[in-house]
Amino acid sequence: MTTNIEPGWIAEVAFNEDGLVPVIAQDSASGDVLMMAWMNAEALEKTANTGEAVYYSRSRDRLWHKGESSGHVQKVHEIRLDCDADVVLLRVEQIGGIACHTGRRHCFYRRLENGAWQESGAILKDPEAIYGLEHN
């Protein structure tokens, strides 16, 4: 993983010891929080340059263009940085209406109720239909 921080605006981001920064994707129209992921400096720069969300996949150890296998691209309307410069907010248009690999609109579909996690939010499309049988 590249840990060199680019000069200029990217240098103002407080990446962690692994060279990553947490990123929240928020629907630009509704304000709904869709997902959380990670970016390194290269992913952040590509996101800014292409206008589409590019994240860093820790499990795959590589850049991940959101929607590369599902088609559920995130068109970036705005990039924001929090007050401590250690969290990025992307205000996005979620193409296809599905942000979560489970086939739901967003990743935050579990809600704590009476001491247990309860699932809410319908599965809009079966993950096997989106990714194929090899996806887990």
C-alpha positions, -999 to +999 in steps of 0.1 A: +000+000+000+013+035-009+017+057+022+032+088+004+007+116+008+002+138-022+011+175-019-016+201-016-051+193-005-045+156+000-017+164+024-043+181+047-060+147+053-050+130+085-045+094+072-040+068+099-009+047+105-019+024+077-022+053+053-061+051+053-089+075+062-125+064+069-151+076+044-188+079+048-210+078+017-242+098+021-270+101-004-269+137-017-307+139-022-321+122+009-292+126+034-293+088+041-259+073+052-253+046+027-220+030+037-186+034+053-153+024+036-117+034+035-095+054+012-058+059+008-044+090-009-045+074-044-082+064-040-091+099-027-073+115-057-089+092-082-123+099-066-118+137-070-105+134-105-131+109-119-162+121-100-169+085-090-161+068-057-129+048-055-121+031-022-093+010-008-103-026-001-084-038+029-095-074+023-083-073-014-054-050-007-061-029-037-082+001-050-119-007-055-140+014-079-174+012-063-197-006-087-169-023-107-186-057-104-221-047-095-227-017-117-238+002-086-215+032-091-215+062-068-214+095-086-197+120-063-215+154-059-193+167-031-163+157-010-161+170+026-135+167+053-144+168+090-130+192+116-102+169+127-093+161+090-096+124+098-129+115+082-141+121+046-177+125+037-188+118+001-222+132-009-232+108-037-258+097-062-261+059-058-266+045-092-290+015-091-302+024-056-281-003-040-249+005-019-246-026+002-231-059-010-261-076+007-283-061-020-298-034+003-300+003-002-275+009+025-252-010+048-267+001+081-297-023+080-292-037+116-308-018+144-303-026+181-337-034+197-341-049+232-305-060+234-304-078+200-296-067+164-328-067+143-326-066+105-345-039+087-345-027+051-355-050+023-330-068+001-336-051-033-317-076-053-302-110-044-264-106-041-259-138-062-277-120-090-254-090-086-221-107-080-225-144-089-220-174-068-184-167-058-192-136-038-193-138+000 
